[in-house]
Amino acid sequence: MTKVVNINGRGALTLPKDMRRRLGVRDGGQVVIEERPEGLLLRPGATFPLEIYTDARLAEFRRNNEEALTGYRLSKRKA
């Protein structure tokens, strides 16, 4: 399907509603734009939150694990 869309003064363009619906692009969604020799390629995109753990955060995980395991002990079962 080919559509002509206008680009506003800020460089933004609006994807037609029927295209957004078909591609699953919702309000606040993202698209990936890739420059190719034959033109521009737009495709639906997604981002995922990523947390990079600092040494302090890793220490917090270790403390929480140790606290959660307090009171548990390993026992050897007799065969």
Kinemage of the C-alpha trace (Angstrom):
@kinemage 1
@onewidth
@group {chain A} dominant
@subgroup {mainchain}
@vectorlist {calphas} color= white
{ca met a 1} P 0.000 0.000 0.000
{ca thr a 2} L 1.340 3.435 -0.904
{ca lys a 3} L 0.285 6.603 0.894
{ca val a 4} L 1.492 10.183 0.691
{ca val a 5} L 1.900 11.918 4.048
{ca asn a 6} L 2.950 15.467 4.879
{ca ile a 7} L 5.899 16.368 7.071
{ca asn a 8} L 5.311 19.315 9.418
{ca gly a 9} L 7.735 22.100 10.281
{ca arg a 10} L 9.254 20.036 13.080
{ca gly a 11} L 9.951 17.140 10.710
{ca ala a 12} L 7.186 14.942 12.148
{ca leu a 13} L 4.922 12.850 9.989
{ca thr a 14} L 1.657 11.133 10.789
{ca leu a 15} L 1.105 7.541 9.767
{ca pro a 16} L -2.404 6.949 8.459
{ca lys a 17} L -4.726 5.294 10.978
{ca asp a 18} L -5.316 2.178 8.871
{ca met a 19} L -1.535 1.597 8.588
{ca arg a 20} L -0.989 2.097 12.329
{ca arg a 21} L -3.759 -0.373 13.070
{ca arg a 22} L -2.415 -3.006 10.662
{ca leu a 23} L 1.148 -2.628 11.963
{ca gly a 24} L 0.107 -2.598 15.617
{ca val a 25} L 1.613 0.858 16.244
{ca arg a 26} L -0.306 2.410 19.128
{ca asp a 27} L -0.336 5.848 20.720
{ca gly a 28} L 3.107 6.428 22.181
{ca gly a 29} L 4.503 3.566 20.099
{ca gln a 30} L 7.704 3.671 18.137
{ca val a 31} L 8.833 2.977 14.609
{ca val a 32} L 12.317 2.222 13.371
{ca ile a 33} L 13.398 4.258 10.358
{ca glu a 34} L 16.243 2.951 8.257
{ca glu a 35} L 17.917 4.739 5.379
{ca arg a 36} L 18.400 2.469 2.377
{ca pro a 37} L 19.723 3.133 -1.126
{ca glu a 38} L 16.181 2.966 -2.514
{ca gly a 39} L 14.697 5.235 0.174
{ca leu a 40} L 13.467 5.066 3.757
{ca leu a 41} L 12.159 1.939 5.447
{ca leu a 42} L 9.812 2.332 8.407
{ca arg a 43} L 8.896 -0.647 10.578
{ca pro a 44} L 7.260 -1.107 13.951
{ca gly a 45} L 9.720 -0.893 16.810
{ca ala a 46} L 9.853 -1.730 20.473
{ca thr a 47} L 12.060 -0.792 23.386
{ca phe a 48} L 12.562 -2.659 26.597
{ca pro a 49} L 13.638 -1.238 29.927
{ca leu a 50} L 17.153 -2.177 30.908
{ca glu a 51} L 18.760 -1.818 34.302
{ca ile a 52} L 22.521 -1.826 34.574
{ca tyr a 53} L 23.408 -3.047 38.034
{ca thr a 54} L 25.868 -1.007 40.048
{ca asp a 55} L 28.081 -2.653 42.647
{ca ala a 56} L 25.777 -1.227 45.335
{ca arg a 57} L 22.715 -2.787 43.654
{ca leu a 58} L 24.469 -6.178 43.375
{ca ala a 59} L 25.375 -5.970 47.074
{ca glu a 60} L 21.707 -5.262 47.832
{ca phe a 61} L 20.690 -8.403 45.919
{ca arg a 62} L 23.218 -10.483 47.873
{ca arg a 63} L 21.992 -9.068 51.219
{ca asn a 64} L 18.368 -9.777 50.304
{ca asn a 65} L 19.225 -13.330 49.246
{ca glu a 66} L 21.118 -13.982 52.469
{ca glu a 67} L 18.240 -12.585 54.549
{ca ala a 68} L 15.693 -14.652 52.637
{ca leu a 69} L 17.706 -17.815 53.248
{ca thr a 70} L 18.151 -17.196 56.991
{ca gly a 71} L 16.649 -20.087 58.904
{ca tyr a 72} L 17.090 -22.565 56.076
{ca arg a 73} L 19.862 -25.097 56.190
{ca leu a 74} L 20.959 -27.801 53.879
{ca ser a 75} L 20.552 -31.287 55.225
{ca lys a 76} L 21.945 -34.467 53.815
{ca arg a 77} L 19.391 -37.191 53.252
{ca lys a 78} L 20.434 -40.710 54.096
{ca ala a 79} L 20.102 -43.085 51.210
